[in-house]
Amino acid sequence: MIEVPEPLAAFIVVEIRRGRQAAKMTQEAFGRAANFSATHVSAVENRTRALTMDFIVGADRALKTGGVYERLVITLGVPTWLREWIDHEREAVALRSFENAVLPGLFQTEAYARAVLGAGLLTAEQLQQKVTERLDRQSILTRDDPPQVIAIVDESVIRRVIGGREAMREQLARLLKLGTTPLVQIQVVPDNVGAYLGLSGPFVLATLASNVDVGYIDSQLHGKVLEQPADVLQLRRAWDAIRGGALAVPQSTELITRVMEQL
């Protein structure tokens, strides 16, 4: 079961208890409606048992909230830095992404995303939640005013088979399809480039409607949003250098097609 991080869990437990009392429901009656025992309800309210997403969904059902507690966790349960970046991603009019290990999350199929995220230490429920969150973020590509997206990937990214050969063929086919849309460009840095700045790590630059650029870098522990002009300028320079060594879009498309056909 997915546990809700503190201090959000403490806040939601208090609100659920208040909601139960306002509805004049005993712990037993609440538990029946939420599909939990009265003992379980008591333990959660006394904070001797962890608050889980299953309990939150049950509480929403019992109190007829319309899913408000679940939405609170989805909205506020992610780290602050990730919420901040997701907001920038949604507001962006243009995104420039470089990846040297896996394909950009905005382009990933469900099977590919599941294989990538499943390599971590996650329960089945945690994995499903993260896959759903990643796929939900892709909605910016199909909205009425999608951003321009330019993605550069290292050749090793399109050659690394993730999720099995069939899943990888499906993934590369999705790349080719996305590349036919007017606002998406995909380029590949070929192996023969040798050492280049992209080996230092992936990053994304988001251009907002105010014509301000915001950067994002990721690591094993957490991501970081970069807004300081000096940091953003460094990412812009890295982007220009990396793109200078990448194949043009038509040649990149040909390479992706060849790799897909070889699978």
Number of C-alpha atoms within 10 A of each C-alpha: 13 17 13 19 16 11 9 14 19 16 10 20 20 15 14 17 20 12 17 18 13 10 12 11 16 13 20 16 16 24 21 15 18 20 17 18 16 16 12 17 24 16 14 19 20 13 14 10 12 20 24 16 18 15 22 23 19 22 28 19 16 20 18 11 13 11 15 14 20 20 13 12 17 14 11 12 17 13 12 12 13 15 14 13 19 13 10 21 22 17 17 24 18 21 21 18 22 26 21 21 16 19 24 19 16 18 19 22 23 15 17 23 25 19 17 17 16 18 9 9 9 13 12 11 12 16 20 15 13 16 23 14 12 20 16 11 14 16 12 16 19 9 9 7 9 17 22 18 21 18 22 27 26 23 22 15 17 23 15 13 16 20 17 13 14 14 17 22 21 16 25 23 17 14 22 19 11 16 21 12 10 9 14 19 22 23 25 28 25 16 11 8 10 9 9 12 13 21 13 10 13 20 21 24 25 25 21 18 11 9 11 12 22 24 26 22 15 13 9 5 5 10 16 16 18 18 14 11 13 10 12 19 15 11 21 17 12 18 20 10 14 20 19 11 18 21 17 15 15 12 13 23 20 12 18 20 16 11 16 20 11 9 12
